[in-house]
Each structure stands twice: as structure tokens, then as C-alpha cells.
Amino acid sequence: MLESRFHGLGGQGVVLTTHLLGKAAMKSGLWAHSFPFFTTAMRGGMVTAYSRIETEPIDERCFIYTPDILILFHENLLKVDDVVKGIKPNGIILVSTEKRSLDTPPGFEGDIFLVNAREIAESTLGRPILSTVMAGAFVTIQDLISPDMLGEAIGESFTPKIAAGNLQAAEQGGSTTKIMERSTS
């Protein structure tokens, strides 16, 4: 089972990202379970969303405390202890950032992937809603959901005009996601 935890701020598209990935997983013949958790329903408040993807029915219905993949919609979330807590030592972290390198959480030995989701969202959508950019980046770092199935999910979730920009955002998110080089010093 692939367990992922998403962190961001209200209005960035955290919940929509998990919804789109769940829809794409089901289109791929997989089972998916995603749900949000947020403290206050206001733009800018902390939002966490969870996603499980599996080849068999999913019975588990609880928060994800030890995710395989941690998705952060802003680089500053790496500094929040509760956010990086529980990530598997050899897991994957995906971060939206304009930087080329970030501090690695203590004890983390897995891969960190970087994507400038805000810049992509503003250039393709005209506003900083990162959902489809981060979904596009997500499908490039795992091997269960294909970009084609994500494209179908996006196409079904928006009007044709809005879907076109979001498909472009997802494609750019996927094509520009890079693994962070670690210093050898």
C-alpha cells in the first residue's frame, strides 16, 4: 500500500490534489482512499490530507502516521516538526520550492524531489493554486498512477477551458520535478 501525507495552506489545493490522485488511481484499476483534515475552514489555515493507494480494497480508515511519501506545498513546512514527523527513513519527500537545495530533516535518508509549483501555477493558471502541478509531480515520483490517468481525471473534474490550463500545469509539474542533489561534505 502506498501511503502519502500532504501538507499545505488553505487555498493551495491540497485537498483537490488528493481527490484528483484518488480518481486517477481508480481509473488505473487501483483502490484509493483520500480524506482531508484542517483546523479551520479559512484560506491560509494549515491543511493536511491523506491518501492510500492499493491494488486491493482498503480497510484502513485512520490518519497516516508513517507515510511513504510526504508532499509539502511550501518549503517552510520542512521546518515544522509535526509535519516531517513519521516519514519513513527511506521514504520520499516532494516539496514545492524555487530553491535548488533544502536542509534534509534529521535522520531522513530517502530522496527529496523539488518542483517550483507556485511559478508553474501562476504561469499556466494565472493564480497560485498548486493542486494539478503537485499532482503532476506526484505521478512522476511513484509507479502506480500514470500521467495519462491523471490527465483523464483532470479532464473529468473541470470544464474543458479550465481543464486545458490544469493539464498544462500537471504536465509541467511532472516534467520539471527534479531530485535534490545532496552535498557530499
Buried (B, 14 or more C-beta within 10 A) or exposed (E): EBBBBBBBBBBBBBBBBBBBBBBBBBBBEBBBBBBBEBEEEEEEEBBBBBBBBBEEEBEEEEEBEEBBBBBBBBBEBBEEEEBBEBBBEEBBBBBBBEEEEBEBBEEBEBBBBBBBBBBBBBEBBEEBBBBBBBBBBBBBBBEBBEBEBBBBBBEEBBEEEEBBBBBBBBBBBBBBBBEBEEEEE
